[in-house]
Amino acid sequence: MVFSWHFIDIHQGQLEPPPIIPLLFLTEGHTGVALFMTLSGYLFAKLLDGKEIRYIHFIWNRALRLLPLLIVVILIVGVRDYFEKSSDLAAYAVEILKGPIYPTLPNGGWSITVEFHFYLILPLLLFCSSRLKYSFIFFIGAAILTRYLLFLYFESPREIQFLSYGTIVGRLDQFVLGIAAFQYRELFKGRHLLALAIFAAFTGFFFYIDSLGGFYNNTSLPSVWIYMTTVEGFAYASLIAWYDTSFRHAPSKVSRSIALVGTYSYSIYLLHFFFFTFLAVSIERYIIDLSNIYVALFFSAVAFLVMIPIGYLSYRFIESPFLKFRTSYIRQSKPPEELAPQEK
């Protein structure tokens, strides 16, 4: 979704009227970030369910997974902009130093900042979800209220969109709803009609937003960003829980192939900013005109396939060498024979 959204920028395809359903999730592919955030909440709740974590080790492992490629990308962007645009390296360095707090990291690195903020509050979210059954309602209500107050405070409607889309202020709902979906996953098991109804309603909602101008031109309803991330989070969380509990996931060749793409997805995400324009221009120059939105979307899928070997090379030579330094962050319980008498 994210790759297609950027790829069709060659003819401002993201500004096109809504295409046939469900292709609007590609022309409004920014929602792919919402899927990622919600999935993060669900997966970490699943991986850590009932376990006691050593938090420092957890953060260490996440840093080993995310930082090597991010640092390489930061260096490449800095060198490129210096030689191509004569950019001020000192100003660029300041933006990078602000990155752990503000969404200023290049090549989509802002989403890593949001993910990092999620890691900081993850122990609290897991504690509340295990001890307080409906705590997720409090977090979501607080997030919506915060965005509403910010919407009233800022004069520009773009401010609430920026905060909702690019910071934890808006993304908190999605992490929390992902955790809640795992907690209540049995409610979605085998509920195919419910899943279909949620998808249909979500599609209708997005069609309406897209018809108003979508991500870039939605000036007639800026208040949608008060609750936009909540709607995305609820829809994706419900569908993730349904998918996870309703089907047998056999390790077939197809599943393993998709899993490999998932393994390289972080590489593809950070690196595609260097390639998508070149790929789009090359396809248009040597193969076919991309002014038709349906043609552009088809070739965005073709171009994405080109990114897979690039993602593999990045994972193989930049990311995976650091993974050997990971440590276990799950605190293991002592077996009964190792307990002291007073512990038994």
C-alpha positions as CSV (number, residue, x, y, z in Angstrom):
1,M,0.0,0.0,0.0
2,V,2.7,2.5,1.0
3,F,4.9,1.6,-2.0
4,S,2.0,2.0,-4.5
5,W,1.0,5.3,-2.9
6,H,4.5,6.7,-3.5
7,F,4.9,5.1,-6.9
8,I,1.8,6.6,-8.5
9,D,3.1,10.0,-7.5
10,I,4.6,10.2,-11.0
11,H,1.4,11.6,-12.3
12,Q,-0.1,12.6,-9.0
13,G,-2.2,9.5,-9.0
14,Q,-2.7,9.8,-5.3
15,L,-4.9,12.8,-6.1
16,E,-7.1,10.8,-8.5
17,P,-10.8,10.3,-7.7
18,P,-11.5,7.0,-5.9
19,P,-10.8,4.0,-8.2
20,I,-12.8,0.8,-8.1
21,I,-13.0,-0.8,-4.6
22,P,-10.7,-2.0,-3.0
23,L,-8.0,-0.2,-5.1
24,L,-8.6,3.0,-3.1
25,F,-6.5,1.4,-0.4
26,L,-3.6,1.8,-2.8
27,T,-4.4,5.3,-4.0
28,E,-4.8,6.2,-0.3
29,G,-1.9,3.9,0.6
30,H,-0.8,5.9,3.6
31,T,-3.2,3.7,5.5
32,G,-0.6,0.9,5.2
33,V,1.2,2.6,8.1
34,A,-1.9,2.2,10.2
35,L,-2.0,-1.5,9.4
36,F,1.7,-1.7,10.4
37,M,1.1,0.1,13.7
38,T,-2.0,-2.0,14.6
39,L,-0.1,-5.2,13.7
40,S,2.7,-4.2,16.0
41,G,0.4,-3.9,18.9
42,Y,-1.2,-7.3,18.2
43,L,2.0,-9.1,17.6
44,F,3.8,-7.8,20.7
45,A,0.7,-8.7,22.8
46,K,0.8,-12.2,21.3
47,L,4.6,-12.7,21.7
48,L,4.6,-11.4,25.3
49,D,1.3,-12.8,26.5
50,G,1.8,-14.1,30.1
51,K,5.5,-13.5,30.0
52,E,7.7,-11.3,32.1
53,I,10.2,-9.4,30.0
54,R,13.6,-7.9,30.8
55,Y,12.9,-4.5,29.4
56,I,16.5,-3.4,28.8
57,H,17.1,-6.6,26.8
58,F,13.9,-6.0,24.8
59,I,14.9,-2.4,23.8
60,W,18.4,-3.7,23.0
61,N,17.0,-6.3,20.6
62,R,14.7,-3.7,18.9
63,A,17.7,-1.4,18.5
64,L,19.7,-4.1,16.9
65,R,16.9,-4.8,14.4
66,L,16.1,-1.2,13.5
67,L,19.1,1.0,13.9
68,P,21.8,-0.5,11.5
69,L,19.8,0.2,8.3
70,L,18.3,3.4,9.7
71,I,21.9,4.7,10.3
72,V,22.9,3.7,6.8
73,V,19.9,5.5,5.3
74,I,20.6,8.6,7.3
75,L,24.2,8.7,6.1
76,I,23.2,8.2,2.4
77,V,20.5,10.9,2.5
78,G,22.9,13.3,4.2
79,V,25.7,12.7,1.6
80,R,23.2,12.8,-1.3
81,D,21.6,16.1,-0.2
82,Y,25.0,17.7,0.4
83,F,26.3,17.0,-3.0
84,E,23.1,17.4,-5.0
85,K,21.5,20.2,-3.1
86,S,24.4,21.7,-1.2
87,S,22.3,21.1,2.0
88,D,23.5,22.4,5.3
89,L,24.9,19.4,7.1
90,A,24.7,21.1,10.5
91,A,21.0,21.7,10.0
92,Y,20.5,18.1,8.8
93,A,22.4,16.8,11.9
94,V,20.0,18.8,14.1
95,E,17.0,17.2,12.4
96,I,18.5,13.8,13.0
97,L,19.2,14.5,16.7
98,K,15.5,15.6,17.0
99,G,14.5,12.3,15.5
100,P,14.0,10.3,18.7
101,I,11.3,12.8,19.7
102,Y,10.0,14.5,16.6
103,P,9.1,12.9,13.2
104,T,12.1,14.3,11.4
105,L,14.0,11.2,10.3
106,P,14.3,10.7,6.5
107,N,12.9,8.0,4.2
108,G,9.8,7.3,6.4
109,G,12.0,7.1,9.5
110,W,9.4,9.1,11.3
111,S,7.4,5.9,11.7
112,I,10.3,4.4,13.6
113,T,10.1,7.3,16.0
114,V,6.5,6.5,16.6
115,E,7.3,2.8,17.0
116,F,10.0,3.7,19.5
117,H,7.5,5.7,21.5
118,F,5.3,2.7,21.5
119,Y,8.1,0.6,22.9
120,L,8.6,3.1,25.8
121,I,5.0,2.7,26.9
122,L,4.6,-1.0,26.0
123,P,5.1,-2.3,29.6
124,L,2.4,0.1,30.9
125,L,0.0,-0.9,28.1
126,L,0.6,-4.6,28.7
127,F,0.2,-4.2,32.5
128,C,-3.1,-2.3,32.1
129,S,-4.5,-4.7,29.6
130,S,-3.7,-7.7,31.9
131,R,-5.0,-6.1,35.1
132,L,-7.7,-3.8,33.9
133,K,-10.1,-5.5,31.5
134,Y,-11.4,-2.4,29.7
135,S,-8.3,-0.1,30.1
136,F,-8.1,0.1,26.3
137,I,-11.3,2.2,26.3
138,F,-9.6,4.7,28.6
139,F,-6.5,5.0,26.4
140,I,-8.5,5.4,23.2
141,G,-10.9,8.0,24.8
142,A,-7.9,10.0,26.2
143,A,-6.2,9.9,22.7
144,I,-9.4,11.1,20.9
145,L,-10.0,13.8,23.5
146,T,-6.4,15.0,23.2
147,R,-6.7,15.3,19.4
148,Y,-10.0,17.1,19.8
149,L,-8.5,19.7,22.1
150,L,-5.5,20.1,19.8
151,F,-7.9,20.6,16.9
152,L,-9.6,23.4,18.7
153,Y,-6.2,24.9,19.7
154,F,-4.5,25.0,16.3
155,E,-5.6,27.5,13.7
156,S,-4.5,25.3,10.7
157,P,-6.4,22.1,10.2
158,R,-3.2,20.6,8.8
159,E,-1.7,20.6,12.3
160,I,-4.1,18.0,13.6
161,Q,-3.5,15.9,10.5
162,F,0.3,16.1,11.1
163,L,0.0,15.1,14.7
164,S,-2.5,12.4,14.1
165,Y,-0.7,10.8,11.1
166,G,2.9,11.4,12.1
167,T,3.1,11.1,15.9
168,I,2.1,8.9,18.8
169,V,-0.7,11.4,19.5
170,G,-2.6,9.8,16.7
171,R,-1.0,6.3,16.5
172,L,-1.6,5.4,20.2
173,D,-5.1,4.2,19.3
174,Q,-3.8,1.7,16.8
175,F,-1.2,0.1,19.1
176,V,-3.8,-0.1,21.9
177,L,-6.5,-1.6,19.6
178,G,-4.0,-4.1,18.3
179,I,-3.3,-5.2,21.9
180,A,-7.1,-5.3,22.7
181,A,-7.8,-7.3,19.6
182,F,-5.4,-10.0,20.8
183,Q,-7.0,-9.9,24.2
184,Y,-10.5,-10.4,22.8
185,R,-9.4,-12.4,19.7
186,E,-11.9,-15.2,20.4
187,L,-14.8,-12.8,19.6
188,F,-13.6,-12.8,16.0
189,K,-12.9,-16.5,15.6
190,G,-14.8,-17.9,12.6
191,R,-16.9,-14.8,12.4
192,H,-16.6,-14.4,8.7
193,L,-19.7,-12.3,8.2
194,L,-18.6,-10.0,10.9
195,A,-15.2,-9.6,9.3
196,L,-16.9,-8.9,5.9
197,A,-19.2,-6.3,7.5
198,I,-16.3,-4.5,9.1
199,F,-14.3,-4.5,5.9
200,A,-17.3,-3.3,3.9
201,A,-17.9,-0.5,6.4
202,F,-14.3,0.5,6.5
203,T,-14.1,0.5,2.7
204,G,-17.2,2.8,2.6
205,F,-15.6,5.1,5.1
206,F,-12.4,5.3,3.1
207,F,-14.3,5.8,-0.1
208,Y,-16.1,8.8,1.5
209,I,-12.8,10.3,2.8
210,D,-11.2,9.8,-0.6
211,S,-14.1,11.4,-2.4
212,L,-13.6,14.5,-0.2
213,G,-10.0,14.8,-1.4
214,G,-8.2,12.1,0.5
215,F,-5.0,12.6,2.4
216,Y,-3.8,15.7,0.5
217,N,-7.0,17.7,-0.4
218,N,-9.4,16.9,2.4
219,T,-10.1,20.5,3.4
220,S,-13.9,20.1,3.7
221,L,-13.7,17.8,6.7
222,P,-10.3,18.3,8.5
223,S,-11.9,17.1,11.8
224,V,-11.8,13.6,10.4
225,W,-8.2,13.4,11.8
226,I,-9.6,13.5,15.3
227,Y,-10.9,10.0,14.8
228,M,-9.4,8.7,11.6
229,T,-6.6,6.7,13.2
230,T,-9.2,5.2,15.6
231,V,-11.3,3.9,12.8
232,E,-8.3,2.5,11.0
233,G,-7.1,0.8,14.2
234,F,-10.5,-0.8,14.9
235,A,-10.9,-2.1,11.4
236,Y,-7.4,-3.5,11.1
237,A,-7.3,-4.9,14.6
238,S,-10.6,-6.7,14.0
239,L,-9.5,-8.2,10.7
240,I,-6.1,-9.2,12.1
241,A,-7.7,-11.0,15.0
242,W,-10.2,-12.7,12.6
243,Y,-7.4,-13.8,10.3
244,D,-5.2,-15.1,13.1
245,T,-7.8,-17.2,14.8
246,S,-10.0,-18.4,11.9
247,F,-7.6,-20.2,9.6
248,R,-4.9,-22.8,9.7
249,H,-1.6,-21.3,8.7
250,A,0.3,-24.2,7.2
251,P,4.0,-23.6,6.3
252,S,3.5,-24.0,2.6
253,K,5.8,-22.6,-0.1
254,V,3.5,-19.7,-0.6
255,S,3.4,-18.9,3.1
256,R,7.2,-19.1,3.3
257,S,7.6,-16.8,0.3
258,I,5.3,-14.3,1.8
259,A,7.1,-14.6,5.1
260,L,10.4,-13.8,3.3
261,V,8.9,-10.7,1.8
262,G,7.8,-9.8,5.4
263,T,11.4,-10.3,6.6
264,Y,12.6,-7.9,4.0
265,S,9.7,-5.4,4.4
266,Y,11.6,-3.1,6.7
267,S,14.5,-2.9,4.2
268,I,12.0,-2.3,1.3
269,Y,10.2,0.4,3.4
270,L,13.3,2.5,4.2
271,L,15.1,1.9,0.8
272,H,12.2,2.3,-1.6
273,F,12.4,6.1,-1.3
274,F,15.7,5.8,-3.3
275,F,14.2,3.7,-6.1
276,F,10.4,4.3,-6.7
277,T,10.8,7.5,-8.7
278,F,13.6,5.9,-10.9
279,L,11.4,2.8,-11.4
280,A,8.3,4.8,-12.3
281,V,10.2,7.0,-14.8
282,S,12.0,4.0,-16.3
283,I,8.7,2.1,-16.8
284,E,7.1,5.1,-18.4
285,R,10.0,5.8,-20.6
286,Y,10.7,2.3,-21.9
287,I,7.4,0.3,-21.4
288,I,4.1,2.2,-21.1
289,D,2.6,5.6,-20.1
290,L,1.5,5.6,-16.5
291,S,-1.0,8.4,-16.6
292,N,-3.9,5.9,-16.4
293,I,-4.3,5.1,-12.7
294,Y,-5.1,1.4,-13.2
295,V,-2.0,1.0,-15.3
296,A,0.1,2.8,-12.8
297,L,-1.2,0.6,-9.9
298,F,-0.5,-2.6,-11.9
299,F,3.1,-1.5,-12.6
300,S,3.5,-0.4,-9.0
301,A,3.1,-4.1,-8.1
302,V,5.7,-5.0,-10.8
303,A,8.1,-2.4,-9.4
304,F,7.5,-3.8,-5.9
305,L,8.8,-7.1,-7.1
306,V,12.0,-5.4,-8.1
307,M,12.4,-4.1,-4.6
308,I,12.4,-7.7,-3.1
309,P,16.0,-8.6,-4.1
310,I,17.1,-5.2,-3.0
311,G,15.4,-5.8,0.4
312,Y,17.2,-9.2,0.5
313,L,20.6,-7.7,0.0
314,S,20.0,-5.1,2.6
315,Y,18.8,-7.7,5.1
316,R,21.6,-10.1,4.3
317,F,24.5,-7.6,4.5
318,I,23.4,-4.7,6.6
319,E,20.7,-5.9,9.1
320,S,21.2,-9.7,9.8
321,P,24.9,-9.4,10.9
322,F,23.8,-7.5,14.0
323,L,21.1,-9.9,14.9
324,K,23.6,-12.4,16.4
325,F,24.1,-9.9,19.2
326,R,20.5,-10.3,20.4
327,T,19.8,-11.6,23.8
328,S,16.7,-13.3,25.3
329,Y,14.4,-10.7,26.8
330,I,11.9,-13.2,28.3
331,R,12.6,-13.8,32.0
332,Q,12.6,-17.6,32.4
333,S,11.0,-19.2,35.5
334,K,13.2,-21.5,37.5
335,P,12.4,-25.2,37.2
336,P,11.1,-26.7,40.5
337,E,14.4,-28.6,41.2
338,E,16.4,-25.3,41.1
339,L,14.2,-23.5,43.6
340,A,15.6,-22.9,47.1
341,P,13.6,-24.6,49.9
342,Q,12.0,-21.3,50.9
343,E,10.9,-20.7,47.3
344,K,9.1,-24.0,46.9
